[in-house]
Amino acid sequence: MVSKISCCINKTSGQSSVEAALLLPTLLTVFMLMLQPCTMMYTKIVMNFACSDSLRLIAFQGGSQETYGQERLKEYVLHRLKAVPHIDIFHVGKAEGWTIELSASEDGNAQIYLSHKVKPLPLFGGLAEAFGSFDGEYIEVHSEASANLRPSWLQGNYSDWIGMWDE
């Protein structure tokens, strides 16, 4: 009789269900808390590359926006930003959701400023201010870059350099 009782006491048939009931919500919560920072970091990386690529394009044009024009440069930046999905945790809105400001001067200084809005996940709302300005509904994420595309020791302009080969 004792062996039958000890056999029944040592059974652990429902233990895995209890462990899963405790572990699954914890893992899902951790996953959700990691999802928002990962999506924002991905978007920020794409924005940084779009900024640097547009500065390279301006430098390739000879430091001005006249070759392609302001609108064509913005189209180029928007083309680079297509790598960001149009999902609210990545980017709110489509192409109209991006703020793009480009400026270049004849002395070789160029600047670009990109910004957009992200809708935070419900669990992430309290930590949202760490990643950008939070207005209660959206997080504004921005990226900017500037470069002096023309060193101070360099004399003349792009057309002068080309003119040297025509002589």
PyMOL commands that set and color helices and strands:
alter all, ss='L'
color gray80, all
select helices_A, chain A and resi 2-9+15-60+70-83+95-97+122-130+158-166
alter helices_A, ss='H'
color red, helices_A
select strands_A, chain A and resi 99-104+109-118+133-134+139-148
alter strands_A, ss='S'
color yellow, strands_A
deselect
rebuild
show_as cartoon
